[in-house]
Amino acid sequence: MAKLTRRQFGKLAGLGSLGLMTGCTTSSLVFRKKPRVVVVGGGFGGATAAKYLRMMDRDMEVTLVEPNSTYYTCPFSNLVVGGVKGMTDIAHDYKTLQSKYGVNFVRAKAYQVKSNAVILEDGSKIPFDRAIVSPGIDVRYDKMPWHSQGIEKKITHSWKAGPQTMQLRRQLEAMANGGTVIICPPGNPYRCPPGPYERASMIAHYLKNNKPNSKIIILDQKEKFSKQPLFTDGWDMHYGDLIEWRSETAGGKVSEIDAEGMRLNTEFGWEEGDVINYIPAQWAGAVARKSGLADDSGWCPVDHVTFESKLVPNVHVIGDACKAGAMPKSGFSANSQGKVAAAAVVSMFWGEDPVSPSFANTCYSYVTPDYSVSVAAVYSVKEGAISGVEGAGGVSPKDASAIVRKTEATYAQGWYDSITYDMFG
Ligand SMILES: Cc1cc2nc3c(=O)[nH]c(=O)nc-3n(C[C@H](O)[C@H](O)[C@H](O)COP(=O)(O)OP(=O)(O)OC[C@H]3O[C@@H](n4cnc5c(N)ncnc54)[C@H](O)[C@@H]3O)c2cc1C
């Protein structure tokens, strides 16, 4: 199959990096052997990287290792919790990656990634020249006060889309009118900073329309949160006093969890909940930690130009699992990093110097199905670290009209459709 010309490669790479991927020369477009890349994890980072590797170089052997045949996106899973969408609306598969792009799909869980092979849980090995690892996060049950194994049977986190998304939805459906829902967002850093507050909004939307005597208490481990003035304005406008937010120092800090009694201890005493959604602290997915890719923080340090691990050679880590400087842990960031890492890997095989990338992130949050707010930012690499570009991006205007909020809700759906097509279509 034909290789890309320098011009085509630059064009493709530019999709992930705002067009700043230049600097390839045509001098080394032919390599000695077929390069083999293994991608671990088929989510926002991994699916994007696998597809773009094959788009950039059809001679490359790309194998995607992922245990599930269906991927449910966390983006829009809050709308499932709120009954606005169903699980099928957030379900995607890997068929097009295989049939159209020629990605080898191995349905398995990686146990460990070494510098030249991925070891699967059954002990078999997939050798590689380079690997891109994007396993997302694991929640830290070990950091939960008084956690006992099996706590998630009653108290969900629902921070990985899938069965727990539906479990939380069913708990809300089963709750009586007049019940209390408690949401406990974690301290920073964690996956999707505005996510817990969008979740509160979508649950409030459901309760307002179906169980109006109920309430939501947010017990936060922080003093402030992403897009706070926009959320609180939207809550006041649409939900009155249905949502009560308590910061860490205003009684939000949870010191004890009594799962049997469905109650949480705070500085001001026990709070009982009919539904409790406790989102624990997080760290890089287990395979990254077991492979020595994470440092003491639990996250993976990487070079910010190539995303190659600073701890294990030939292995790149992208998405929520990596430390990406100023970039938030979001699907948009992971998708952008997937393209940058793919371009860096291709450059390395071609004997070229990877060029300094630039990235973008936009995150929409629904307050009601017709009222959305957003935050956007642009990033570049300065002195070896990803930092925000001053003056680029910002948040939705504070006192915008209903039409602006509704337009943003339409944009949010457009964003979802285009990014999932970019990953799986
Ligand atoms: C409620 C909620 C709402 C969100 N909303 C938004 C939003 O609106 N916009 C946005 O940009 N982001 C949003 N996010 C964040 C977004 O979901 C994550 O940032 C994104 O999924 C990170 O991509 P990733 O590739 O790092 O991990 P993931 O997308 O989680 O993918 C990881 C993949 O790796 C696989 N995997 C794990 N371990 C192994 C292993 N050992 N072997 C093989 N495969 C493995 C998993 O099965 C999974 O498919 C939201 C998150 C939540 C929780």
The ligand as a Tripos MOL2 file, in Angstrom:
@<TRIPOS>MOLECULE
LIG
   53    58     1     0     0
SMALL
NO_CHARGES

@<TRIPOS>ATOM
      1 C1        -19.1260   11.5320   33.5670 C.3       1 LIG1
      2 C2        -18.0280   11.9300   32.6450 C.ar      1 LIG1
      3 C3        -18.2790   12.8540   31.6400 C.ar      1 LIG1
      4 C4        -17.2480   13.2240   30.7690 C.ar      1 LIG1
      5 N1        -17.5190   14.1480   29.7950 N.ar      1 LIG1
      6 C5        -16.5400   14.5660   28.9690 C.ar      1 LIG1
      7 C6        -16.8070   15.5340   27.9630 C.ar      1 LIG1
      8 O1        -17.9260   16.0260   27.8310 O.2       1 LIG1
      9 N2        -15.7820   15.9120   27.1510 N.ar      1 LIG1
     10 C7        -14.5390   15.3740   27.2680 C.ar      1 LIG1
     11 O2        -13.6580   15.7580   26.4850 O.2       1 LIG1
     12 N3        -14.2510   14.4480   28.2190 N.ar      1 LIG1
     13 C8        -15.2190   14.0340   29.0670 C.ar      1 LIG1
     14 N4        -14.9560   13.0710   30.0180 N.ar      1 LIG1
     15 C9        -13.5620   12.5650   30.1780 C.3       1 LIG1
     16 C10       -13.2250   11.4400   29.1910 C.3       1 LIG1
     17 O3        -14.1460   10.3820   29.3000 O.3       1 LIG1
     18 C11       -11.8290   10.8930   29.4820 C.3       1 LIG1
     19 O4        -10.9450   11.9590   29.6720 O.3       1 LIG1
     20 C12       -11.3580   10.0200   28.3120 C.3       1 LIG1
     21 O5        -12.1800    8.8750   28.2470 O.3       1 LIG1
     22 C13        -9.8890    9.6400   28.4690 C.3       1 LIG1
     23 O6         -9.4880    8.8130   27.4040 O.3       1 LIG1
     24 P1         -8.4320    7.6220   27.6640 P.3       1 LIG1
     25 O7         -8.1130    7.0510   26.3460 O.co2     1 LIG1
     26 O8         -7.3530    8.1280   28.5310 O.co2     1 LIG1
     27 O9         -9.2390    6.5890   28.5540 O.3       1 LIG1
     28 P2        -10.5880    5.7990   28.2030 P.3       1 LIG1
     29 O10       -11.3990    6.5400   27.2170 O.co2     1 LIG1
     30 O11       -11.2010    5.4470   29.5070 O.co2     1 LIG1
     31 O12       -10.0880    4.4880   27.4950 O.3       1 LIG1
     32 C14        -9.3480    3.5280   28.1690 C.3       1 LIG1
     33 C15        -9.5320    2.1990   27.4650 C.3       1 LIG1
     34 O13        -8.4830    1.3340   27.8900 O.3       1 LIG1
     35 C16        -9.0140    0.0520   28.0970 C.3       1 LIG1
     36 N5         -8.1250   -0.6380   29.0390 N.ar      1 LIG1
     37 C17        -7.9320   -0.3960   30.3490 C.ar      1 LIG1
     38 N6         -7.0350   -1.2600   30.8640 N.ar      1 LIG1
     39 C18        -6.6340   -2.0440   29.8370 C.ar      1 LIG1
     40 C19        -5.7280   -3.1280   29.7420 C.ar      1 LIG1
     41 N7         -5.0750   -3.5960   30.8050 N.pl3     1 LIG1
     42 N8         -5.5600   -3.7140   28.5190 N.ar      1 LIG1
     43 C20        -6.2190   -3.2540   27.4230 C.ar      1 LIG1
     44 N9         -7.1130   -2.2380   27.4790 N.ar      1 LIG1
     45 C21        -7.3040   -1.6500   28.6690 C.ar      1 LIG1
     46 C22       -10.4140    0.3110   28.6330 C.3       1 LIG1
     47 O14       -11.2690   -0.8190   28.4470 O.3       1 LIG1
     48 C23       -10.8340    1.5160   27.8020 C.3       1 LIG1
     49 O15       -11.5110    1.1320   26.6200 O.3       1 LIG1
     50 C24       -15.9590   12.6560   30.8990 C.ar      1 LIG1
     51 C25       -15.7110   11.7240   31.9170 C.ar      1 LIG1
     52 C26       -16.7270   11.3670   32.7730 C.ar      1 LIG1
     53 C27       -16.4440   10.3500   33.8460 C.3       1 LIG1
@<TRIPOS>BOND
     1     1     2 1
     2     2     3 ar
     3     2    52 ar
     4     3     4 ar
     5     4     5 ar
     6     4    50 ar
     7     5     6 ar
     8     6     7 ar
     9     6    13 1
    10     7     8 2
    11     7     9 ar
    12     9    10 ar
    13    10    11 2
    14    10    12 ar
    15    12    13 ar
    16    13    14 ar
    17    14    15 1
    18    14    50 ar
    19    15    16 1
    20    16    17 1
    21    16    18 1
    22    18    19 1
    23    18    20 1
    24    20    21 1
    25    20    22 1
    26    22    23 1
    27    23    24 1
    28    24    25 2
    29    24    26 1
    30    24    27 1
    31    27    28 1
    32    28    29 2
    33    28    30 1
    34    28    31 1
    35    31    32 1
    36    32    33 1
    37    33    34 1
    38    33    48 1
    39    34    35 1
    40    35    36 1
    41    35    46 1
    42    36    37 ar
    43    36    45 ar
    44    37    38 ar
    45    38    39 ar
    46    39    40 ar
    47    39    45 ar
    48    40    41 1
    49    40    42 ar
    50    42    43 ar
    51    43    44 ar
    52    44    45 ar
    53    46    47 1
    54    46    48 1
    55    48    49 1
    56    50    51 ar
    57    51    52 ar
    58    52    53 1
@<TRIPOS>SUBSTRUCTURE
     1 LIG1         1 GROUP 0 **** ****
